[in-house]
């Protein structure tokens, strides 16, 4: 896995963020098991409830194209026009990711830059995710 490439793609996706209410831009780059990358950004709504996180945007793009086997996601975020900070997926995004991954193997990379990042297993960030009997995870 080319971690720098994945982080750079997340940083690029962040620039497409539609975040006029929070001014907090987030980008995500989701790596499939066959090395394709799907990107996403956060998309806000004035009524807040329909707002969508960058991570789910990337997952939904991939799933809508028939891809359901993922190995890692890089997430970058920060206030518009300021330095990036470590930006972790929310609980909803972590749960969605767990639907399509093996949580002990899937990697979550949170990055300030391609040279300054942290890597966690999904199971470390979501140790007690909801699981349906008979499901993959």
N, C-alpha and C positions, 0 to 999 in steps of 0.2 A: 504494500500500500504506500502510495506517495502522499504522505501527510501534508507536506507543503502545498502540493497541488490542490488537495481537498480544502485546506484552509484558505488558499487564495480564491478558490471558487466561492466559498462562503462569504469572503470579504467583498467580492464582486456582486454577489446576489444582494448583499446588504444595501448597496447603492440604489436598488429598485424598491426599497421599503416605502410603503405608503403609511406614514405614521404622523399625521398632522396633529394628533391630540397628545400623544406622549412625547413626541420628538425623540423616541428611542428606536433606533434602527437595528434590526436583527437580520442576519443572513444565515442560511444553512446550506450545506452541500452533503447530500446523501450518497454514499458509495454502495453500489450493488455488488453482489457476489461475483458478477462477471465484469467488474471494473467500469461500469457506466456511472455517471454522476448526474443526479437530479438536484437542482437548486431550488431554493425558496426564500421568500422574504416575508416579514410580517406585514399584514394588511389590516388596518384598523377601520372601524366604522363608528360613526357618531353615537350609535346606540350601544356600543361596546360589546354586547353579547355576540354579534356575528364576527367579531374580530378573529383573525386567524394567525397563529404563530408561524414563523419561518419553517420550523421543523415539520409541522403538519402540512404546510404547503408543499414542501419537497416530497414527503411521503405520499400525499394525495396525487401529486403529479405522476409519480412512479406507478402507484397502484392503478391509476386510471389508464395507464398504458400497458397493464398486464404484468408489471414487475412486482415481485413480492419477496425477494430474497436479498437482504441487505447485510452489509458487514460493518459499516461505520457511518457516523455523521459528524461533521465539523460545524460548530456554531460560533458566530462572532456577533458582537453587539456593543452598542454604546450610544450615548446621546449624540444627536446630529451635530457634526462638526467638531466633535471632541475625540480624544483617544479611546480606543476600544478597551473594554474591561472583560473579565471572565464572565461569560453569559451562559447560564445553565438552562437546559430545557425545563419548562414547567411540568407539573405532575401530569397534566392531560397529555402533553406531548410524549412524556416518558411512557405513559400507558399505551398510547397509540403505537409507539415504536415497539413495545413488547409484544404486540399482536403479530408482528412480522419478523421477529428475530429470536435468537437464542440469547437471553439476557446475560448469561455468563460469558459469552463470546463477543457479542456486539459491542463496539467501542463508541463512546461519546467523547469527542474532542472539543474542548472549549478553549478558544484562542484569542489572544490580544494581537498576535501577529504570527507569521509562519515560523518564527524563531522563539516565540513565547506562548506555550500552550500546555494544557494539562489533558491527560487521557484517563478515562474511567470506563469500567465495564458498566453496561446498563443496569445489571443487577446490583451494583454498588449504589447507584443513584436511585433505584426503585427496588429496594429489597423485598417488598411485599406486594408486588403488582398483582392485580386481579387476573385470575386465570379461570377459564371455563374448562370443565372436565372434557377430556378428549381433544382439546386444542393442541396445536403444535407446541405452545409454550405454557 
